[in-house]
Amino acid sequence: VNLAYNVIVFLPFISLMEKGILKKAFFIIVLGIVVMSMKRGAIVVLPLMIVAMMFTEAKIKKESLSTFIKVISILILFLGSLFIVDNFIGGFLGERFTPEELMSGSTRDILYSEAIDNILQRSSFDFLIGTGSGSSTSVLGSSVHNEWLEFFFSFGLIGVTFYFIFIVTIIKDYFYLLKQRSSYASAYSMAVVYLIT
């Protein structure tokens, strides 16, 4: 089910395809994979990415009402799909979004605490460069379930600093492309949403 995230990451590239049946088919396939995966993060990020893309395209083309109607239609379709799937599986999906599940789902609260303790107890060298890619899985038994903590755990202060610089660069590029009314701006808007959520 974690493949839902691997599929979502390609949405910015799919958005650059020429408009047509193939592009719509890809979006529908991605929607289906995300809904069926029941991954909370993917379910939240996908509509945000699509909304960011549509509003960016509307700003470039100076459209407002038609874009608003499209966004609302897509959100209704997405929420309707979630409702149907939730009813079909006996309310399991809805239970994943209760406050208790969101606070401690997949033992995130414990993983965060253990990851922070591990990072703070490291030598200065390991604090700076981390313990290597995927080391959280071997040390904690699972990934940290938080991108920032995962980068800090694996690549240290230097790695998380580079990650921060990368995100700031993508955001700056997005605003530059938006100002230039570039067709790439919508893809960047989706990438920004994916990275910061």
N, CA, C and O of each residue as an XYZ file, in Angstrom:
788
protein
N       0.818     -1.213      0.000
C       0.000      0.000      0.000
C       0.852      1.264      0.000
O       0.381      2.333     -0.388
N       2.095      1.146      0.431
C       2.961      2.335      0.422
C       3.266      2.803     -0.993
O       3.773      3.909     -1.176
N       2.971      1.991     -1.990
C       3.191      2.400     -3.377
C       2.341      3.607     -3.756
O       2.621      4.270     -4.754
N       1.304      3.900     -2.969
C       0.475      5.079     -3.242
C       1.338      6.331     -3.276
O       1.121      7.217     -4.103
N       2.320      6.406     -2.376
C       3.208      7.570     -2.353
C       4.097      7.601     -3.589
O       4.374      8.670     -4.133
N       4.544      6.429     -4.031
C       5.381      6.358     -5.231
C       4.605      6.789     -6.470
O       5.185      7.338     -7.407
N       3.308      6.544     -6.477
C       2.471      6.949     -7.608
C       2.232      8.453     -7.578
O       2.307      9.113     -8.614
N       1.946      8.997     -6.399
C       1.657     10.426     -6.280
C       2.844     11.276     -6.726
O       2.663     12.342     -7.314
N       4.047     10.807     -6.447
C       5.228     11.612     -6.764
C       5.350     11.866     -8.268
O       6.043     12.797     -8.679
N       4.691     11.056     -9.090
C       4.749     11.244    -10.541
C       3.690     12.224    -11.064
O       3.718     12.584    -12.241
N       2.773     12.652    -10.222
C       1.716     13.561    -10.680
C       2.237     14.836    -11.336
O       1.687     15.249    -12.357
N       3.281     15.484    -10.793
C       3.773     16.682    -11.491
C       4.194     16.397    -12.931
O       3.981     17.224    -13.818
N       4.789     15.231    -13.164
C       5.207     14.882    -14.525
C       3.996     14.576    -15.411
O       3.959     14.951    -16.583
N       3.008     13.890    -14.831
C       1.779     13.588    -15.573
C       1.063     14.877    -15.948
O       0.475     14.973    -17.026
N       1.111     15.875    -15.055
C       0.422     17.139    -15.326
C       1.013     17.870    -16.523
O       0.349     18.719    -17.118
N       2.255     17.550    -16.883
C       2.893     18.198    -18.030
C       2.510     17.563    -19.363
O       2.838     18.092    -20.425
N       1.814     16.427    -19.308
C       1.395     15.768    -20.546
C       0.389     16.640    -21.288
O      -0.292     17.471    -20.686
N       0.305     16.443    -22.585
C      -0.708     17.151    -23.368
C      -2.085     16.758    -22.867
O      -2.313     15.608    -22.491
N      -2.995     17.707    -22.864
C      -4.353     17.402    -22.422
C      -4.940     16.335    -23.331
O      -4.710     16.341    -24.541
N      -5.685     15.436    -22.752
C      -6.292     14.382    -23.538
C      -6.729     13.231    -22.668
O      -6.645     13.284    -21.441
N      -7.194     12.193    -23.322
C      -7.756     11.045    -22.623
C      -6.696     10.327    -21.795
O      -7.000      9.825    -20.712
N      -5.464     10.269    -22.283
C      -4.406      9.569    -21.555
C      -4.092     10.273    -20.238
O      -3.915      9.615    -19.213
N      -4.021     11.598    -20.256
C      -3.748     12.365    -19.042
C      -4.871     12.155    -18.022
O      -4.602     11.960    -16.837
N      -6.130     12.194    -18.480
C      -7.262     11.980    -17.578
C      -7.246     10.562    -17.025
O      -7.556     10.342    -15.854
N      -6.886      9.603    -17.869
C      -6.823      8.206    -17.431
C      -5.777      8.039    -16.331
O      -6.016      7.337    -15.348
N      -4.616      8.683    -16.494
C      -3.581      8.600    -15.464
C      -4.072      9.174    -14.149
O      -3.839      8.586    -13.093
N      -4.753     10.322    -14.194
C      -5.261     10.926    -12.973
C      -6.287     10.013    -12.298
O      -6.292      9.893    -11.073
N      -7.143      9.380    -13.070
C      -8.152      8.464    -12.508
C      -7.475      7.242    -11.887
O      -7.883      6.776    -10.824
N      -6.441      6.727    -12.553
C      -5.702      5.577    -12.007
C      -5.050      5.951    -10.682
O      -5.113      5.192     -9.715
N      -4.424      7.125    -10.643
C      -3.781      7.582     -9.402
C      -4.829      7.737     -8.305
O      -4.601      7.317     -7.171
N      -5.966      8.330     -8.629
C      -7.055      8.491     -7.668
C      -7.470      7.133     -7.109
O      -7.621      6.975     -5.898
N      -7.654      6.150     -7.997
C      -8.055      4.805     -7.566
C      -7.029      4.165     -6.652
O      -7.387      3.564     -5.639
N      -5.754      4.287     -7.001
C      -4.685      3.688     -6.186
C      -4.658      4.325     -4.803
O      -4.527      3.628     -3.797
N      -4.784      5.652     -4.753
C      -4.726      6.348     -3.462
C      -5.914      5.968     -2.589
O      -5.748      5.702     -1.399
N      -7.102      5.941     -3.167
C      -8.297      5.604     -2.383
C      -8.200      4.175     -1.871
O      -8.507      3.916     -0.707
N      -7.782      3.253     -2.714
C      -7.701      1.849     -2.307
C      -6.549      1.580     -1.338
O      -6.591      0.607     -0.585
N      -5.525      2.430     -1.352
C      -4.376      2.217     -0.457
C      -4.743      2.465      1.004
O      -4.165      1.862      1.908
N      -5.706      3.354      1.226
C      -6.132      3.762      2.565
C      -4.995      4.387      3.375
O      -5.035      4.376      4.605
N      -3.988      4.929      2.698
C      -2.897      5.624      3.377
C      -3.338      7.061      3.655
O      -3.648      7.813      2.731
N      -3.363      7.429      4.918
C      -3.856      8.756      5.310
C      -3.104      9.883      4.616
O      -3.714     10.811      4.086
N      -1.787      9.801      4.621
C      -0.995     10.864      4.013
C      -1.311     11.049      2.547
O      -1.479     12.175      2.080
N      -1.393      9.949      1.819
C      -1.685     10.022      0.386
C      -3.094     10.564      0.141
O      -3.315     11.319     -0.806
N      -4.035     10.182      0.987
C      -5.422     10.640      0.834
C      -5.524     12.144      1.060
O      -6.349     12.806      0.431
N      -4.708     12.687      1.938
C      -4.724     14.133      2.199
C      -3.932     14.884      1.128
O      -4.365     15.935      0.657
N      -2.777     14.348      0.745
C      -1.878     15.058     -0.169
C      -2.431     15.116     -1.594
O      -2.312     16.150     -2.252
N      -3.028     14.038     -2.081
C      -3.505     14.010     -3.474
C      -4.450     15.161     -3.808
O      -4.188     15.883     -4.770
N      -5.538     15.367     -3.060
C      -6.413     16.495     -3.434
C      -5.729     17.845     -3.302
O      -6.000     18.756     -4.084
N      -4.840     17.984     -2.313
C      -4.116     19.254     -2.167
C      -3.226     19.522     -3.382
O      -3.120     20.660     -3.839
N      -2.591     18.475     -3.900
C      -1.752     18.630     -5.085
C      -2.583     19.045     -6.297
O      -2.185     19.920     -7.066
N      -3.728     18.413     -6.457
C      -4.587     18.727     -7.602
C      -5.142     20.142     -7.487
O      -5.206     20.867     -8.480
N      -5.543     20.538     -6.282
C      -6.051     21.898     -6.069
C      -4.951     22.921     -6.365
O      -5.209     23.936     -7.011
N      -3.729     22.659     -5.897
C      -2.605     23.574     -6.165
C      -2.363     23.701     -7.662
O      -2.144     24.802     -8.169
N      -2.401     22.570     -8.373
C      -2.193     22.587     -9.816
C      -3.272     23.412    -10.522
O      -2.971     24.232    -11.389
N      -4.533     23.182    -10.139
C      -5.638     23.865    -10.815
C      -5.624     25.370    -10.541
O      -5.871     26.169    -11.445
N      -5.335     25.754     -9.304
C      -5.278     27.179     -8.996
C      -4.095     27.854     -9.681
O      -4.188     29.014    -10.084
N      -2.994     27.141     -9.814
C      -1.836     27.690    -10.524
C      -2.171     27.889    -11.998
O      -1.876     28.935    -12.574
N      -2.794     26.869    -12.606
C      -3.195     26.999    -14.012
C      -4.199     28.125    -14.196
O      -4.163     28.840    -15.197
N      -5.097     28.283    -13.227
C      -6.083     29.364    -13.316
C      -5.402     30.733    -13.236
O      -5.791     31.669    -13.934
N      -4.390     30.840    -12.386
C      -3.679     32.120    -12.255
C      -2.931     32.440    -13.545
O      -2.886     33.594    -13.970
N      -2.348     31.423    -14.165
C      -1.604     31.631    -15.407
C      -2.559     32.027    -16.531
O      -2.269     32.935    -17.311
N      -3.699     31.341    -16.607
C      -4.656     31.595    -17.703
C      -5.691     32.660    -17.352
O      -6.556     32.993    -18.162
N      -5.588     33.197    -16.118
C      -6.514     34.225    -15.637
C      -7.969     33.746    -15.679
O      -8.861     34.460    -16.137
N      -8.182     32.539    -15.198
C      -9.534     31.982    -15.060
C      -9.836     31.932    -13.567
O      -8.926     31.798    -12.749
N     -11.087     32.037    -13.223
C     -11.405     31.920    -11.802
C     -12.629     31.050    -11.558
O     -12.536     30.037    -10.864
N     -13.766     31.426    -12.113
C     -15.003     30.708    -11.832
C     -14.953     29.275    -12.348
O     -15.331     28.351    -11.627
N     -14.498     29.072    -13.575
C     -14.464     27.717    -14.125
C     -13.508     26.828    -13.332
O     -13.776     25.642    -13.141
N     -12.400     27.397    -12.872
C     -11.452     26.628    -12.068
C     -12.062     26.268    -10.722
O     -11.906     25.146    -10.240
N     -12.751     27.219    -10.124
C     -13.407     26.960     -8.837
C     -14.400     25.812     -8.976
O     -14.460     24.934     -8.114
N     -15.169     25.813    -10.045
C     -16.149     24.748    -10.278
C     -15.441     23.406    -10.481
O     -15.900     22.383     -9.973
N     -14.324     23.403    -11.222
C     -13.563     22.165    -11.433
C     -13.010     21.627    -10.119
O     -13.082     20.428     -9.850
N     -12.458     22.518     -9.306
C     -11.876     22.098     -8.031
C     -12.943     21.481     -7.140
O     -12.736     20.415     -6.562
N     -14.078     22.149     -7.030
C     -15.176     21.633     -6.208
C     -15.638     20.277     -6.741
O     -15.884     19.359     -5.959
N     -15.757     20.144     -8.054
C     -16.186     18.872     -8.661
C     -15.207     17.749     -8.339
O     -15.615     16.641     -7.993
N     -13.926     18.038     -8.454
C     -12.911     17.010     -8.169
C     -12.932     16.626     -6.696
O     -12.825     15.447     -6.360
N     -13.068     17.608     -5.819
C     -13.116     17.300     -4.391
C     -14.348     16.477     -4.039
O     -14.268     15.565     -3.216
N     -15.481     16.787     -4.651
C     -16.706     16.008     -4.415
C     -16.518     14.581     -4.922
O     -16.909     13.627     -4.249
N     -15.922     14.431     -6.105
C     -15.647     13.098     -6.648
C     -14.717     12.320     -5.713
O     -14.950     11.145     -5.433
N     -13.672     12.979     -5.238
C     -12.704     12.328     -4.356
C     -13.358     11.923     -3.033
O     -13.217     10.782     -2.592
N     -14.068     12.850     -2.406
C     -14.725     12.548     -1.128
C     -15.805     11.481     -1.295
O     -15.991     10.631     -0.424
N     -16.517     11.537     -2.430
C     -17.515     10.504     -2.720
C     -16.876      9.133     -2.844
O     -17.410      8.142     -2.345
N     -15.732      9.079     -3.510
C     -15.001      7.811     -3.648
C     -14.586      7.281     -2.283
O     -14.715      6.089     -2.003
N     -14.084      8.184     -1.427
C     -13.686      7.765     -0.077
C     -14.875      7.245      0.715
O     -14.761      6.249      1.431
N     -16.017      7.913      0.591
C     -17.224      7.507      1.309
C     -17.685      6.123      0.854
O     -18.052      5.285      1.678
N     -17.666      5.888     -0.454
C     -18.078      4.586     -0.994
C     -17.146      3.482     -0.504
O     -17.599      2.426     -0.062
N     -15.840      3.735     -0.587
C     -14.867      2.738     -0.133
C     -15.028      2.488      1.361
O     -14.990      1.341      1.805
N     -15.210      3.558      2.142
C     -15.365      3.407      3.591
C     -16.589      2.564      3.929
O     -16.521      1.697      4.800
N     -17.695      2.807      3.256
C     -18.898      2.001      3.493
C     -18.687      0.553      3.083
O     -19.167     -0.365      3.746
N     -17.971      0.356      1.992
C     -17.736     -0.993      1.466
C     -16.887     -1.824      2.433
O     -17.066     -3.038      2.526
N     -15.968     -1.177      3.149
C     -15.069     -1.917      4.047
C     -15.461     -1.771      5.522
O     -14.656     -2.046      6.412
N     -16.665     -1.351      5.768
C     -17.179     -1.330      7.138
C     -16.667     -0.208      8.024
O     -16.604     -0.372      9.243
N     -16.303      0.924      7.445
C     -15.897      2.091      8.228
C     -14.441      2.120      8.650
O     -14.052      2.978      9.443
N     -13.627      1.206      8.143
C     -12.212      1.144      8.529
C     -11.465      2.426      8.153
O     -10.649      2.928      8.926
N     -11.752      2.946      6.964
C     -11.064      4.153      6.509
C     -11.391      5.343      7.401
O     -10.497      6.105      7.773
N     -12.652      5.506      7.745
C     -13.062      6.600      8.631
C     -12.397      6.520      9.994
O     -12.056      7.543     10.588
N     -12.212      5.294     10.489
C     -11.566      5.103     11.784
C     -10.104      5.549     11.753
O      -9.555      5.932     12.787
N      -9.478      5.505     10.596
C      -8.069      5.908     10.477
C      -7.889      7.424     10.627
O      -6.771      7.912     10.797
N      -9.009      8.161     10.561
C      -8.929      9.618     10.680
C      -9.499     10.129     12.005
O      -9.767     11.323     12.138
N      -9.686      9.249     12.975
C     -10.119      9.707     14.295
C      -8.941     10.395     14.983
O      -7.790     10.097     14.665
N      -9.207     11.313     15.923
C      -8.106     12.018     16.604
C      -7.091     11.075     17.253
O      -5.887     11.327     17.211
N      -7.585      9.985     17.853
C      -6.673      9.042     18.514
C      -5.730      8.405     17.502
O      -4.531      8.288     17.758
N      -6.261      7.994     16.356
C      -5.441      7.363     15.314
C      -4.452      8.355     14.711
O      -3.311      7.999     14.415
N      -4.888      9.595     14.531
C      -4.001     10.599     13.950
C      -2.844     10.938     14.887
O      -1.739     11.231     14.430
N      -3.093     10.898     16.191
C      -2.050     11.225     17.164
C      -1.042     10.086     17.333
O       0.153     10.326     17.503
N      -1.533      8.851     17.283
C      -0.621      7.740     17.576
C      -0.631      6.662     16.502
O      -0.092      5.577     16.719
N      -1.225      6.933     15.360
C      -1.311      5.937     14.299
C       0.042      5.377     13.919
O       1.021      6.115     13.810
N       0.095      4.075     13.718
C       1.339      3.362     13.393
C       2.417      3.637     14.437
O       3.606      3.648     14.120
N       2.001      3.856     15.675
C       2.890      4.164     16.818
C       3.829      5.330     16.511
O       4.982      5.332     16.943
N       3.340      6.313     15.773
C       4.166      7.457     15.401
C       4.711      8.195     16.618
O       5.872      8.604     16.628
N       3.885      8.365     17.637
C       4.347      9.100     18.815
C       5.561      8.423     19.456
O       6.490      9.100     19.896
N       5.550      7.106     19.507
C       6.672      6.356     20.076
C       7.892      6.454     19.160
O       9.013      6.662     19.625
N       7.661      6.301     17.840
C       8.764      6.379     16.880
C       9.431      7.750     16.910
O      10.658      7.837     16.881
N       8.637      8.827     16.970
C       9.199     10.175     17.027
C      10.099     10.317     18.254
O      11.222     10.815     18.160
N       9.590      9.873     19.407
C      10.340      9.987     20.649
C      11.645      9.194     20.584
O      12.697      9.691     20.986
N      11.576      7.959     20.079
C      12.771      7.123     19.982
C      13.782      7.705     18.989
O      14.989      7.667     19.229
N      13.279      8.243     17.876
C      14.177      8.828     16.871
C      14.886     10.055     17.433
O      16.094     10.208     17.253
N      14.146     10.929     18.112
C      14.744     12.137     18.691
C      15.776     11.759     19.757
O      16.865     12.331     19.802
N      15.427     10.783     20.624
C      16.379     10.330     21.649
C      17.652      9.798     21.005
O      18.756     10.105     21.456
N      17.499      8.998     19.947
C      18.661      8.420     19.261
C      19.549      9.517     18.674
O      20.773      9.474     18.797
N      18.911     10.503     18.031
C      19.668     11.598     17.407
C      20.431     12.400     18.458
O      21.594     12.748     18.251
N      19.780     12.694     19.583
C      20.398     13.520     20.626
C      21.530     12.804     21.363
O      22.395     13.454     21.951
N      21.528     11.472     21.335
C      22.561     10.711     22.045
C      23.754     10.351     21.149
O      24.656      9.638     21.590
N      23.772     10.819     19.935
C      24.846     10.481     18.994
C      26.117     11.281     19.268
O      26.110     12.311     19.942
N      27.195     10.760     18.715
C      28.448     11.519     18.736
C      28.286     12.732     17.822
O      27.369     12.777     17.001
N      29.164     13.698     17.964
C      29.094     14.909     17.132
C      29.178     14.562     15.650
O      28.485     15.160     14.826
N      30.025     13.599     15.315
C      30.202     13.201     13.914
C      28.912     12.608     13.349
O      28.463     13.009     12.276
N      28.311     11.647     14.073
C      27.055     11.035     13.614
C      25.909     12.035     13.619
O      25.007     11.948     12.785
N      25.933     12.984     14.549
C      24.914     14.029     14.576
C      24.982     14.855     13.293
O      23.955     15.259     12.748
N      26.195     15.099     12.822
C      26.379     15.894     11.602
C      26.036     15.131     10.329
O      25.372     15.676      9.447
N      26.482     13.867     10.216
C      26.311     13.161      8.946
C      25.269     12.041      8.980
O      24.972     11.459      7.937
N      24.706     11.723     10.152
C      23.701     10.684     10.247
C      24.302      9.290     10.283
O      25.511      9.113     10.428
N      23.429      8.315     10.147
C      23.865      6.915     10.230
C      23.591      6.147      8.944
O      23.699      4.921      8.921
N      23.243      6.847      7.886
C      23.081      6.214      6.587
C      21.631      5.999      6.179
O      20.729      5.937      7.015
N      21.440      5.889      4.895
C      20.099      5.723      4.329
C      19.435      4.456      4.852
O      20.027      3.377      4.838
N      18.197      4.603      5.313
C      17.437      3.460      5.797
C      17.840      2.971      7.176
O      17.354      1.934      7.629
N      18.715      3.697      7.848
C      19.185      3.236      9.161
C      18.072      3.254     10.212
O      18.139      2.512     11.192
N      17.062      4.084     10.022
C      15.962      4.113     10.991
C      15.255      2.763     11.047
O      14.819      2.333     12.115
N      15.141      2.100      9.910
C      14.466      0.801      9.874
C      15.256     -0.240     10.661
O      14.670     -1.046     11.383
N      16.575     -0.228     10.527
C      17.374     -1.220     11.252
C      17.460     -0.898     12.748
O      17.550     -1.811     13.569
N      17.433      0.390     13.110
C      17.561      0.767     14.522
C      16.201      0.752     15.228
O      16.080      0.227     16.335
N      15.179      1.328     14.588
C      13.867      1.465     15.221
C      12.877      0.375     14.818
O      11.832      0.206     15.447
N      13.218     -0.357     13.768
C      12.308     -1.398     13.281
C      11.288     -0.875     12.296
O      10.445     -1.632     11.815
N      11.353      0.410     11.989
C      10.401      1.037     11.064
C      10.981      2.380     10.635
O      11.881      2.920     11.278
N      10.450      2.904      9.540
C      10.826      4.275      9.195
C      10.221      5.204     10.248
O       9.322      4.799     10.985
N      10.697      6.422     10.323
C      10.262      7.351     11.370
C       8.861      7.912     11.093
O       8.208      8.407     12.012
N       8.397      7.842      9.856
C       7.081      8.372      9.462
C       7.015      9.895      9.560
O       5.943     10.462      9.773
N       8.140     10.540      9.408
C       8.203     11.991      9.357
C       9.427     12.331      8.516
O      10.547     11.959      8.864
N       9.214     13.034      7.413
C      10.299     13.275      6.456
C      11.491     13.985      7.080
O      12.640     13.629      6.816
N      11.215     15.002      7.916
C      12.294     15.780      8.519
C      13.102     14.927      9.494
O      14.333     14.947      9.471
N      12.410     14.184     10.344
C      13.106     13.308     11.287
C      13.852     12.199     10.556
O      14.951     11.811     10.953
N      13.249     11.695      9.488
C      13.891     10.633      8.703
C      15.204     11.131      8.095
O      16.221     10.439      8.140
N      15.170     12.336      7.528
C      16.398     12.905      6.956
C      17.443     13.149      8.046
O      18.626     12.863      7.861
N      16.989     13.683      9.184
C      17.935     13.938     10.265
C      18.535     12.626     10.772
O      19.741     12.540     11.006
N      17.697     11.612     10.939
C      18.159     10.316     11.425
C      19.173      9.710     10.461
O      20.232      9.241     10.878
N      18.847      9.720      9.175
C      19.686      9.053      8.182
C      20.897      9.870      7.752
O      21.983      9.321      7.565
N      20.714     11.185      7.593
C      21.768     12.006      6.989
C      22.267     13.136      7.883
O      23.073     13.959      7.447
N      21.804     13.186      9.116
C      22.297     14.150     10.078
C      21.918     15.587      9.790
O      21.083     15.877      8.933
N      22.556     16.476     10.531
C      22.277     17.908     10.392
C      22.611     18.405      8.989
O      21.901     19.251      8.445
N      23.678     17.890      8.409
C      24.059     18.305      7.050
C      22.985     17.879      6.049
O      22.593     18.663      5.184
N      22.515     16.654      6.164
C      21.496     16.152      5.235
C      20.186     16.899      5.341
O      19.582     17.243      4.325
N      19.735     17.156      6.568
C      18.468     17.864      6.741
C      18.599     19.312      6.275
O      17.620     19.895      5.808
N      19.786     19.902      6.390
C      20.024     21.258      5.886
C      19.927     21.280      4.359
O      19.307     22.175      3.785
N      20.538     20.298      3.710
C      20.434     20.211      2.244
C      18.988     19.981      1.803
O      18.549     20.533      0.794
N      18.262     19.177      2.548
C      16.844     18.933      2.235
C      16.048     20.235      2.330
O      15.209     20.523      1.477
N      16.318     21.013      3.373
C      15.657     22.309      3.548
C      15.983     23.238      2.379
O      15.096     23.895      1.835
N      17.252     23.287      2.000
C      17.669     24.135      0.869
C      16.973     23.693     -0.414
O      16.546     24.526     -1.214
N      16.862     22.384     -0.608
C      16.176     21.845     -1.787
C      14.720     22.313     -1.838
O      14.245     22.748     -2.886
N      14.018     22.226     -0.716
C      12.608     22.632     -0.677
C      12.474     24.130     -0.929
O      11.598     24.550     -1.685
N      13.326     24.938     -0.309
C      13.295     26.399     -0.517
C      13.546     26.719     -1.987
O      12.905     27.608     -2.548
N      14.473     25.999     -2.612
C      14.774     26.216     -4.038
C      13.574     25.890     -4.910
O      13.260     26.637     -5.837
N      12.898     24.779     -4.623
C      11.705     24.396     -5.401
C      10.616     25.463     -5.250
O       9.952     25.815     -6.225
N      10.434     25.973     -4.037
C       9.419     27.008     -3.798
C       9.776     28.293     -4.556
O       8.912     28.908     -5.182
N      11.049     28.693     -4.496
C      11.481     29.890     -5.237
C      11.280     29.699     -6.745
O      10.811     30.607     -7.432
N      11.633     28.526     -7.251
C      11.441     28.238     -8.676
C       9.966     28.292     -9.052
O       9.608     28.776    -10.126
N       9.109     27.790     -8.156
C       7.670     27.826     -8.427
C       7.198     29.267     -8.613
O       6.514     29.581     -9.587
N       7.561     30.132     -7.683
C       7.106     31.528     -7.783
C       7.696     32.225     -9.012
O       7.033     33.058     -9.631
N       8.932     31.888     -9.364
C       9.527     32.444    -10.577
C       8.752     31.985    -11.811
O       8.421     32.795    -12.677
N       8.461     30.672    -11.890
C       7.727     30.135    -13.045
C       6.309     30.691    -13.101
O       5.775     30.940    -14.183
N       5.702     30.884    -11.933
C       4.356     31.463    -11.890
C       4.383     32.891    -12.421
O       3.500     33.284    -13.184
N       5.373     33.660    -12.031
C       5.517     35.043    -12.500
C       5.731     35.081    -14.009
O       5.242     35.981    -14.692
N       6.472     34.089    -14.528
C       6.742     34.009    -15.970
C       5.582     33.380    -16.751
O       5.623     33.299    -17.979
N       4.555     32.940    -16.028
C       3.402     32.255    -16.622
C       3.832     31.019    -17.417
O       3.319     30.740    -18.501
N       4.778     30.302    -16.847
C       5.313     29.100    -17.493
C       4.355     27.920    -17.318
O       3.664     27.812    -16.305
N       4.326     27.055    -18.304
C       3.491     25.854    -18.219
C       4.039     24.873    -17.171
O       3.339     23.946    -16.764
N       5.284     25.076    -16.738
C       5.874     24.209    -15.720
C       5.437     24.592    -14.301
O       5.644     23.817    -13.367
N       4.847     25.756    -14.128
C       4.479     26.227    -12.790
C       3.512     25.286    -12.094
O       3.633     25.060    -10.890
N       2.553     24.733    -12.827
C       1.577     23.838    -12.191
C       2.240     22.569    -11.680
O       1.880     22.072    -10.613
N       3.206     22.036    -12.428
C       3.936     20.852    -11.968
C       4.722     21.175    -10.697
O       4.774     20.378     -9.761
N       5.329     22.359    -10.686
C       6.083     22.761     -9.494
C       5.163     22.953     -8.298
O       5.541     22.647     -7.167
N       3.949     23.462     -8.541
C       3.012     23.652     -7.423
C       2.688     22.314     -6.774
O       2.582     22.225     -5.551
N       2.530     21.271     -7.588
C       2.253     19.943     -7.049
C       3.456     19.403     -6.282
O       3.304     18.793     -5.224
N       4.639     19.630     -6.817
C       5.857     19.170     -6.139
C       6.029     19.862     -4.802
O       6.425     19.226     -3.826
N       5.737     21.160     -4.739
C       5.839     21.905     -3.487
C       4.890     21.330     -2.444
O       5.277     21.103     -1.298
N       3.643     21.096     -2.852
C       2.659     20.539     -1.915
C       3.109     19.169     -1.420
O       3.006     18.868     -0.231
N       3.604     18.347     -2.329
C       4.059     17.003     -1.937
C       5.198     17.087     -0.919
O       5.236     16.318      0.042
N       6.118     18.017     -1.133
C       7.285     18.107     -0.253
C       6.986     18.702      1.113
O       7.609     18.322      2.104
N       6.029     19.639      1.175
C       5.805     20.318      2.459
C       4.679     19.708      3.285
O       4.457     20.125      4.422
N       3.961     18.721      2.731
C       2.890     18.106      3.527
C       3.257     16.731      4.004
O       2.464     16.081      4.685
